[in-house]
Amino acid sequence: MISFCGDMGLPMVAAAGLLSLMGVFDLIGTTASGWLTDRFDPRKLLFAYYGLRGLSLIALPFSAFDPVSLSVFAVFYGLDWIATVPPTLRLANENFGERDAPVVFGWVLVGHQAGGAVAAFGAGFLRDLQGSYVDAFVIAGGFGLVAAAAALFIRRGPGSAPEALIEAPQPA
């Protein structure tokens, strides 16, 4: 993000400010995601998060790249940045049980970090090859859309809860 902003003429300090704005809104988004995960189907939440993340990554290189559009992107992307953790953890718990889910989730994070390293290398390679990060953002956004669709096919384990987990109290 910071290098892309530099390519687009935005000073690195301003780009770092956008990254910190994402971090602030990440706190809000992840907390809200935990609340939502307690109430709704985590697969549908992952579908929304990955889908919106993918669309925002595809849209960013084609935005006006002015302070308003970059701030909107930073807030929007920040809200979604790590929002996938609570529903992913819920699905791991449902499918693997409370004893094994932490190990499975740890391996999910290892895969995420390895994939991120490959993606960062690929983005840099494309930038060197083409002189632009545009294709890297579009490809990353496309993977987000694929992940959104895949989330709907995750099976729910035997410990899964109904669609809405909090129900109104029933009269006695």
Secondary structure by P-SEA (a helix, b strand, c coil): caaaaaaacccaaaaaaaaaaaaaaaaaaaaaaaaaaacccaaaaaaaaaaaaaaaaaacccccccaaaaaaaaaaaaaacccaaaaaaaaaaaacccccaaaaaaaaaaaaaaaaaaaaaaaaaaaaacccaaaaaaaaaaaaaaaaaaaaaccccccccccccccccccc
